[in-house]
């Protein structure tokens, strides 16, 4: 219930039978999710690289925030190719994965022509808000003008500050910034 509250609620609300139907999740991915929920064990590194994005989706779906954050960091650390960046950006935005979104934007700005020639770019173009973020990322230079200039901090810094304050580190960059601003008023 603590590690995957949405999954726990599904099981608890199923009084009709002992089985709970879980649709749209690969069996190996769901087994990895359960392994983490019950034993805090992650799949072996090579396996995790192969299923990380699917496992991230499942972790988000079932409210397993700690696993979601671990996977987000792992995917970001492994690097995002410009050819995959539009797809990763769409997924990261849909799941409120601020760090992953930031890394996808970096990949797009580093090689915009490759990113724009990817099949997922057409889907990205459908979101005016995301296209505006892409444009801001391309034309802006990262900076941090002061200790409380949260809007210009990178996601890792925002999460560190939130963690130090004992606050939730999950959510979009805007959510993280608002959380810190409200805490320091």
Secondary structure, 3 states (H helix, E strand, C coil): CCCCHHHHHHHHCCCCCCCCCCCCCCHHHHHHHHHHHHHCCCCCHHHHHHHHHHHHHHHHHCCCHHHHHHHHHHHHHHCCCHHHHHHHHHHHHHCCEHHHHHHHHHHHHHCHHHHHCCCCHHHHCCCHHHHHHHHHHHHCCCCCCCCCCHHHCCHHHHHHHHHHCCCCCCECHHHHHHHHHHHCC
